[in-house]
Amino acid sequence: MKKVTSDTEKLLGKVIKLSDLVDYQEGSVVSREVINKKTGTVTIFAFDEGQGLSTHSAPFDAMVYIADGEAEIAIDGNPNRLNAGDMIIIPADHPHAVKALKRFKMLLIMIRSKE
């Protein structure tokens, strides 16, 4: 996965189209961290068709919002099909995987809290 470093200062107080923050790249998953604080992160991803993230888990709940395209997010082995405008909350410590059924962009919001 190719990571694009964000410059949060340039984004503060500006109206921006979410999907304009990261571009698709052939055969790749691209990410751009928009906010990174001790309390949580906001990251936007662009997945080319057929790309994905293998099964993994995170210690905190995470909300995924699909901004464009079509994805499958499997949680505990159960596949969920999401389209633009859909969201899902991935529970902490549950194995999950992401797959691009068509190229798609997603916003990932993770709050680093167990409460």
C-alpha positions in Angstrom: 0.0 0.0 0.0 1.4 3.4 -1.0 1.0 6.0 1.7 0.6 9.7 0.8 1.6 12.0 3.6 -1.0 14.6 4.5 -0.6 18.2 5.3 -3.5 18.8 7.7 -2.6 22.5 8.0 -3.4 23.1 4.4 -6.9 21.5 4.8 -8.0 23.4 8.0 -11.0 25.7 7.5 -11.4 24.8 3.8 -14.3 23.2 1.9 -12.9 20.1 0.1 -14.6 17.3 -1.7 -13.7 14.1 0.2 -13.1 12.1 -3.0 -10.6 14.7 -4.3 -8.2 14.1 -1.4 -6.8 10.9 -2.9 -6.5 9.6 -6.5 -6.9 6.1 -7.9 -3.7 4.4 -9.0 -3.7 1.3 -11.2 -3.1 -1.9 -9.2 -2.7 0.0 -6.0 -4.2 1.0 -2.7 -3.5 4.6 -1.9 -4.1 6.3 1.5 -3.9 9.8 2.8 -4.1 10.6 6.5 -6.2 13.7 7.0 -6.1 13.8 10.8 -3.7 12.0 13.2 -4.2 12.7 16.9 -3.6 10.7 20.1 -7.4 10.4 20.3 -7.9 9.1 16.7 -7.3 9.2 13.0 -9.1 10.0 9.8 -7.8 8.5 6.7 -9.1 8.3 3.1 -8.2 5.4 0.9 -8.5 4.7 -2.9 -8.6 1.1 -3.9 -8.2 0.0 -7.5 -10.5 -2.8 -8.6 -9.5 -6.2 -7.2 -7.2 -4.6 -4.6 -7.7 -5.1 -0.9 -6.5 -5.5 2.7 -6.0 -9.0 4.1 -7.6 -10.0 7.3 -6.5 -8.0 10.3 -7.9 -6.5 13.4 -7.5 -3.2 15.3 -7.8 -2.5 19.0 -10.6 0.1 18.6 -13.9 0.5 16.8 -13.6 2.0 13.3 -16.2 3.6 11.1 -15.9 3.1 7.3 -17.8 5.4 4.9 -17.8 4.5 1.2 -17.4 7.7 -0.8 -17.3 6.2 -4.3 -17.5 2.7 -5.9 -18.2 -0.7 -4.5 -16.5 -2.7 -1.8 -16.8 -5.9 0.3 -15.9 -5.6 3.9 -15.9 -9.0 5.7 -16.1 -8.9 9.5 -15.6 -12.2 11.4 -15.7 -13.9 8.0 -19.2 -12.4 7.1 -19.1 -10.4 3.9 -20.8 -7.1 3.7 -21.3 -5.4 0.3 -21.1 -1.6 0.4 -21.8 1.1 -2.2 -21.2 4.8 -2.3 -23.1 6.4 0.6 -23.0 3.3 2.8 -21.1 3.0 6.1 -20.3 0.2 8.5 -18.8 0.2 12.0 -16.1 -2.5 12.5 -16.0 -3.6 16.1 -12.7 -3.5 18.0 -10.6 -6.7 18.0 -12.8 -8.4 15.3 -10.9 -9.7 12.3 -11.9 -8.0 9.1 -10.8 -7.7 5.4 -11.5 -5.2 2.6 -11.8 -6.0 -1.1 -12.6 -3.7 -4.0 -15.4 -5.2 -6.1 -15.1 -2.1 -8.2 -12.6 0.6 -7.6 -13.7 2.6 -4.6 -12.8 5.3 -2.1 -13.4 5.0 1.6 -13.1 7.2 4.7 -11.8 5.4 7.8 -12.4 7.1 11.2 -10.8 5.4 14.2 -11.3 6.8 17.7 -8.7 5.5 20.0 -10.9 4.8 23.1 -12.3 1.7 24.7 -15.2 3.6 26.2 
